Amino acid sequence: MAQRPRIITEIFRNFKKSILILMQKEKFVGEDPFGNKYFEKLADSDKGFKGQRRVETTDPDKWNVPELPAEWMSWLQGRRKSPPTKEELLCNDLLRLKTKQRAMELEQSRQDVDVASDKERAVQQQITSTHVKFPVYDDYEKTAGQPVKEPNKQNDVK
C-alpha cells in the first residue's frame, strides 16, 4: 500500500513550484499610446504553469486605475489571443473620433429642432393652461378629512 506524502514534502513541493513560477521569463509584448507596458508569461503545460498577462503603468501610484485602451484590456483579460497592433489602435481611434464627431453633429441638429418644438409647446401650454389636469367630483373629498357634500337623493315613498 502506498503511503501518503507527508506534510513537509507537500510544503516543499509548493514552495519549489512558487519559486519556479517567479523565475519564469517575462516577454515584453507592446506599449500603448498612454505609455503603459504590457508583458506576458507563456504557459508551460509540462510544469503546470498557466500563462499570465500583466500591465506596468506609468503612474507610480498603484491605487489609481490606469486608463487602458479597450483593445489592450481585452488582450489582458484573455478575450483575444494576439496583442493589438499599432495600426489597429490607430484605425480604431480614427473610428472613435469619427463617431464622436457624428454624435456632436446629430446632437446639434436635434437641439435646433428642439428649440423650434419648444416654442410650439410653449404656445400650446398657454392655450391649455386653463384646462384642469384632474377631474373634480362633488362626491369625493378634495382634501383629506374635509366633509363631503351629500348628493341630492330622491325619497321613493310608496
N, C-alpha and C positions, 0 to 999 in steps of 0.2 A: 504494500500500500504506500502511495506517495505521500510524503509529508508536505504540509503547507509551508510556504516560505515564512520565515519569521518576520516580525515587525521591523527589525533593524534592517533586514535585507530589502524590504519594501521601501523604507525611508531612503536607503542608499540609492536604489534604482530611480526613485522620483527625483532625488537631488541631482543625480547624474543626467537625467533627461532634461531637467530645467537648465543646467549648465550648458548642455549641447544646444538647446534652443537659443540661449543668449549668444552663443558663439557663432550661430549660423550667419552667413554673409548676407548683407542687405544690398539690393540693387537699386541704383538711382533710376527712376522712371521718367520724370519730367518736372516741369515747373510751369505754374500758371501766371497770368498777367499781374497778379497781386504779389508775386514773389514767393508764394508757398511752394515747398519742395515735396515731391511725392516719392516714397520708397516702397519696395516690395521684397518680402522674403518668400522664396519659392517653396512650394510644398515638396516634401520628400516622404513618399509612402513607405519606403523601406525602413525609415527610422520613426515613422508615425508622426511626422510634423505636418501641420496644416499651414497652408500659405497665409501670410499676413500682409496687409497693406496699411500704410500709415502716412500721415502728412506732418511736415515740420513747418510751422507757421513763422511768419516774420515778426509777429507780435511777441515780445518777451513775456507778457502777462499771460499765464496759462489759463486764467479764468475767463478771458474773453473768447467768445465763439468766433472763429475766423470766417471771413467771407470767402466761400468756395464756389467756383463755377459749378453749374448743375452737371456738366459732363464729368468733371473730376469727382464729384460727390457720388455719382452712380458707379464710377470705377472703384472708389473706396469701399462702397457697400457691396461690391461683387455682382452688380446687375449687368455689368459689361465686362468682357474678358480682356480686351486690349485698352490701353490708356488712350485718351483723345489726342489727336494731332493738333499742331498749331493752326493748320489750315481749317480744320473742323471747328476749332474755337472761334477763329475769325469769321467764318461763314455764319455760325450761329449768333455771334454778336451783331453782325450786319442785319440778320433776320430780326433779331430782337429790337434793334434801333428802328427798322422799317415799321415794325408792328407798333412801337410806341408812337412814331410819327403819325401813322394812320389813325391811331386811337385819339391823339390830340386833335387831328383834323375833324374826325367824326364828332368828338365832344364839342368842338367849336360850332359845327353846323347844327348840332342839336340844341345848343344854347341859343343860337339865333332863332330857331323855330320855337323854343320855349318862351322867349321874350314875346314873340307875337301871340302865342297862345295864352300867355299870362294876361296880356291886355284884354283879350276876348273873355277870359274867365272873370276878370275884374268887372267888366261891363255886365256880364250875366249875374254876378253876385249882387250888384247894385239893383238889378231888376228883381231878383228873387229874394232880396233881404227882408221883405215884408212877409214872406212865406214862413209859417210856423213849422218848425222841424218835427215836432211830435204832436200827435193829436191830443186834444184835451176833452175829457168826458166828465160830465157832471156827477156821474155815479161812482167815480173813483176819487180817492184822496189826491190832492195836488201836493200837499206837504204832509209828512208823516205825523199822525196824531191830530190832524185837523178834522173837525166833524164834516161828514158828507151830507150833502143836500139829499133829502128824501125825494125820490121821483113821485110825480102825481099818480096816485093809484085810484082806480075807479072801483068803488064798492059794488059788487054784484049782490043785490039783495033779492031774494025770491019770495 
